[in-house]
């Protein structure tokens, strides 16, 4: 008896796509995978002040984001494969490093994905404090996860189209703030900072800024589902860098005019700022926008991360069950459900601790992507590249220097954060070491199973 249709694997998926993601839905999905709007910038202002916050928000995309988007533009246009960055590293550096790339990305996702339900709850609490008590917020977080799982099982086209309209909805309240703030020049000088619960320093603000500008490679995992990826990926990356930077800098600069002290800022403060400027109506719109942002980011990233187990199952590095697809939408529903359970387990960790761990582990996987860019230039110089990082081999190597220096800074900073009675740096080291161990254990088990099947005597008729 053959397998039921619901268990179809990824082999057939690439040949039967009826709808693909075009430029603007891809740009919107990338925006949500990276940013989700101005939400999340409050701790940068608190830690650095307005002038330095704007400087950090301006320099970080130049030093951290642009090199990454250039690298992604070349690799995504050259190798538009399901699994994206995992496929690049595996192609350039072999199975071991490909497995480590996927392991690090999925491990980072466990911490990264817990941030967005937490932000959703933070903004919901601004309107309805009732959700703060008796674990109600955690139930809301689980509901967010479940809703995004269902949307992703419904298919990539629905997720990308939803991302576009979510982007419009979450941006509207900040457009209103930018328009109103100049008319409130100096009007908030009297606001006290006593209510702020944020303890983020200048260095902590830079870490949060790096988090706000990371995740550019996430959209690469759906490359085989994108329309004309050789052309659209580079364009979407550069467009999104510009949109993200402007969405951060312009509202913060507008608020500088009002005189509100940076010490009054904390996670979720945009809701209070909206009330000060535009009354309860703008506050409600801003809170709803914050919830939309958190939901939209989580929703888009489910689409991204779920393609990693799918591609690994196709390559024989994970059990075939992770390659099972929904019969109608071709969504990797098993991978989505398994990952969702892991994300739900980290809902209770704090925001700054989650960000620190996310950057540490994600940054290590990013280093492998920059390495694969240089390696593929050497090993496959004639590979067709729709976009090429300028400067030859030197340019391909040099483009990774600034992001890696910023990563080293974040690693040093992670020593001060504690997770389960150890530093974040030590905890991250354990996760990295676990990926190496799991790879060799899985290879040993696969070899043993293959040897046992060969030794098993055949039954004669």
N, C-alpha and C positions, 0 to 999 in steps of 0.2 A: 504493500500500500504506500502511495506517495505521501509527501508532507502536505498538510492543508495549506491553502494559499496564504494565510496570515503569517506563515513562517518563511516567506521568501526572503532571500538574502540580498546583499548589496550588489551582487554580480549583475543582476538585471536592472539595477536602478539607474545606471548612467545612460542606458539606451532607451529609456521610456519616459523621459521628462517631458511633460506636456506644457509646463509653464516654467519660466526662468525669471530670476530676479534681475531687473533692469537697473540703470545707473542711480536714479534718485531713491528708489526703495533700498538699494544697497548702501547709499550714502546715509540714509536715515537709520538703517540697522547698525551701520558702523558707528554712527553718532551715539546710539544708545548703548552699544557694546563698550564704547570708550568713556562717554561722558554722562549722558542723561540730562544735560542742561546745567544751569548754574548751581543747582542743589549740590551740597557737599563742599562748597568753597568757604563756608563760614569759619571753619577752624583755621584756614590759611590767613584770613584777615585777623582773627584773634591772635594768632601766634606771631605774625609779621608786621601788622599795621597796614594801612592802606597803600602807602607808597611802595614799600617793599613787597607787599602782596601782589600789586600790579606788575612790579618788576619780575617777581618769581613766575607769575602767570604768563608773562611775555617770553622770558628766557627758557622756561621748561619745554615748551613745544619746539623751540629751536634746537636745544641740546638733546632732548629726550625723544620727542615725537617725530620730527622731520627725518632724522636718520633712520628711525624704525620704519616710517612709511615708505622711504626710498627703497629700503631693503625688501619690504613686502611687495612693493610695486614691481620690482624685478622678478622676485621668485614666484609671485602669484601669476604674473603674465607668462613666465616660462613654464611653470608646472601647475596648471589649474586643476589640481587633483582633490578628490574628496579627502578630508583630513588635513588639508592645508599645510601648516608648518611641520606637522609630523611627517608628511610625505616628503617635504623638502629635506629635512634632516636625514631621514632614512635613505633618500636617493643619494645625498652627498656623502654621508658618513657611515652608512650601514645600519643593520638591524639594532645593534646594541644602543647606539646613540638615538636612533629613531624611537626606540622604546622609552629611553630616558626622557626624551622631549615630551612624549605623550604622558608619561607618568608625572613629570613635574607640572605640566599644564593642568592635568586633572586634579592633582593634589592642591595646586593653587586655587582651582575652582571651588574646592570644598570650603575654603575661607572666603574667597571672593564672593561667591554666590550667597553666603549668609549675610553679607552686608546689605543687600538690597531689600529683603524683607524687613531687616532691622530699620532701615531708613523709612520704609513704608509705614511701619509702626510708629516711628518717631513723629512723623508728620500727622498721622491719624490721632495721636495723643494730644496734639496741639488743639484739635477741635473737640475731641471727646476723651478727656482724662480718665473716664471710666475704664478704658482699655488697658490702663497701666496696672491695674490690680488683678490678683488671682490668676496669673498666667494667661489672661485674655489676649494679650499682645502676641504671645507665642502661637495661640490658636489662629490669630489673624495671619501670622507669618506662614503657617502651614497651609492656610487657604490660598495665599498668594502663590505658593509653590505648586499646589494642586491645579490652580487655574492655568498657570503657564505650562504645566505638563500637558494639559488637555489641548491648549492652543497649538503646541508644538507637534503633538501627535496629529493634529488636523492639517499640518503641512507647512513647508517653508514659504510658499507664496502668501499664505494668510499671515504668517509672522512678519514678513517683510512689509506687506501692505499696512498691517496694523502699526508697525514701527513708524511709518511715514506720518500717519495721522496722530499718533502719540507725540511725535516730535513737535507738530504744530500746536497741539493742546498744551504741552508743558512749557512752551516758549512764550505763549501769549501773556501770562502774568508778569514776566520779566520785562517784556516790551512795555507794559503799562508802568512798571517801576521806573524804567529808564526815561519815559516821557514825563512822569510826575516829579521825580527827584530834583531837577533843576529849579522848579518852582518852590521847593522846600529848602532853599539854601540856608544852612545854619539852623534850621528849625529843630534839629534833634540834639543840639549841644547839651541840653539839660538832662538827657536820659542817663540814669545811673547804671553802672556796671555791676552792681552788687548781686544781681540775679544770675550772672553767668556762671555756669558749672564747668566750663571748658578749662582744661589744664594744658592745652597744646602750646608748646614753645615755638620759637622761630624755626628750629630744626624740625620739630614735629610738623609745622606748617608746610615745610618743603616736602616732607614725606607724603603728606596728604595731597599736595599738588602733584607729585609724581603719580600717585594713585589715580588722580582725576584725569591724567593724561596718558594712561596706559591701557593696553588692550587692543592695539591696532591690528594685531595679527589674528584676532578672533574671527573676523569675517572671512578669513582665508579658508576655513574648514568647509565652507559650502561652495567652493570654487566651481565644482562640476555642475552646480545648480544656478550659476550666474550667466546671464546673457553676455556674450562676447567678453570673457574675463580678461583677455590680453589688453583690451582697450579700457574697460570699465574699472578694473581694480586700481590702476595708478590714478585715474581721474577721481575716483571715489575717495581714495586716501588723502589726496591733496585738498580736495574740497572740504573734507571733514575736519582736517587740521585747522583750516581757516575758520570754519563755522564754530568749532569747539572753543578756539582761543577767543573769538569775539564774544561768544556767549558767556565766558567767564569775566573778561576784562571790562566790558562796557557796563554791566550792572554794578560791579564793585566800584568803578570810577564814578558812576552816577551817585552811589551812596556816600562817597567821600564828600560830595558837595553838601550833604545834609548835616554834617558835623557829628554824626553818631560815633561814639567812642569805640575803637576796635575791641576794647575789653568787654563790651556788652555782647559780642558775637559768640555763638556756640552752635553746635549741630542743631539744625532746625530753626535758626533765628530768622531766616528769610520770611517765615510766617508772621512773626512779630513786626518785622520791618514793613511788610505789606500793610498790616493793620495801622501802623503809625502814619503811613503815607496815604493810603486810600480807604481806610476804614474796614469794617468787617467784611464787606463784599470782596475786596481785593485779597484780604487775608484768606477767606474761604477758597478763592480761586487759586491762590498760591499753594495752599495746603493740598488741594486736589491735584494741582500740578506736580507737587512733590511726590504724592502717591502714584501719579501716572508715571513719573520719571523712574521711581524705584521698580514699579511693575514692568515698565517697558524695558529697562536694562536687564532685569532678570529674564524676561521673556526672550529677548534677542540672544542672550548668552546661553540659554538652554539650547537654542538652535545650533549655536557654535560648538559648545562642548560635547554635545551628543554625537557629533560626527567623528570624534576621535576614536571611541570604542568601535564604531562602525568600520572605519578604515583599518584599524588594527585587526579586527576579526577577519576582514577581507584578506589581509596579509598573513594570517595564521598566527599572529602574536597574542590573540585573545580567543576564547572559545567562540564557536560559530553562532552561539545564541545571541551575541551582541550584534550580529549582522542581520537579525530578523527585522523585516520591514512591515509596516502597515500595508495591507493589500491595496488600498485606494490612494493614500497620500504619500507612500514610500518613506514615511518617517521612521527612524530607528527607535521604535517604541520601547524595546527592552532596555537599550542604553539610556533612554530618557528616564525610565522608571528607576533604574538602579542608581543613577547619579542623583536623582531627586532625593532618594533616601539618605545619601551621604550629605547633601546640602542641608537637609532638615536637621541633622544631628548637631550642626554648629550654630544654631540660631541664638544660643545663649551667650556667646563670646562678645566682648565689647568691641566698639567700632574701631578704636585706634589699634588695638591688638590684632584685629582682623586685617586691617590695612597693612600693618608692618609685616605680618606673615605672608600676605598676598604678594607684596612687592618683592620680598626676599626670594620666594620660590618661583614666582613668575619671571623675575629678572634672570635667574639661572637658566630657565628655558629660553629666554630671549638671547642669552649669550650663545647658545647652541645654534640659534637661527642665523645670527651674524656670522658664526663660524662656517655654517653650511653655505652662505652666500659666497665667501672667499674660496671654499673648497670646490664648489661647483664651477667657479670661474677657471680654476686650474684643471679640474678633471674633465669638464665638458665645455670647452671654450666656444664650441660651435653650436651649443644649445640655442634654439630660437628664443629670443627674449623680446617681448613686445615693448618693454621699457628696460633701460639699462642704467645703473648707477654710474655717473660720470667719473672719469679719472682712471679707468682701467682697473687692474688688480689692486694698485695702491689705493684707489678710491673705494673699492669694495672692502678693503681692510680698515682704512682710516675712518669710514663712516660709523663704525661701531665703537670708536674710542670714547666719545663723550657719553653715550648711554651707559657704557660699562663703568666709567668713572663715577657716574651718579649711582649706579648699582652698588659699587664699593662703599660709597657714603651710606646708603641705606642699610648695608650689612653691618657697618660699624654702629649705626644708630640702633639696630635691632637688639644689640646686647643689653640695652636697658629695659626692654619689655620682657615680661615674664609670662610663660604659658605652662601650666601644670608643674610648678616649682622648678622650671629651667628657663634659661634665657631663650628669646625667640630665635637667636642665632643657633643655639644648640638644638632647639626643636626642629628648625629648618634643616640642620645637618642630619638629624635622624631620618627625616623624610627623604632626603636625597639618597642617603645610604640604603634606605629600605627599597628604593627603586632599583638599585644595583643588585641587591640580594634577590628581589622578586624575579628579575630577569633571568639570573642564572639558575634559580630554583625551577622556573617554568621551563627552561631549556632542558634541564636535567630530567624533569618529569616527562617531557615530550619524548626525549630520547629513550627513556625507560619504557614508555608505552609502546613506542615503535619497535623496540627490540623484543618486547613480550609478544607483540602481534606477529612478528616474523618467526618466532620460535614455536608459536602455537601450531600443533599438527593439523594439517588439513584433513577434513572428512572426505573420504572417497565414497563414491556411489556404487 
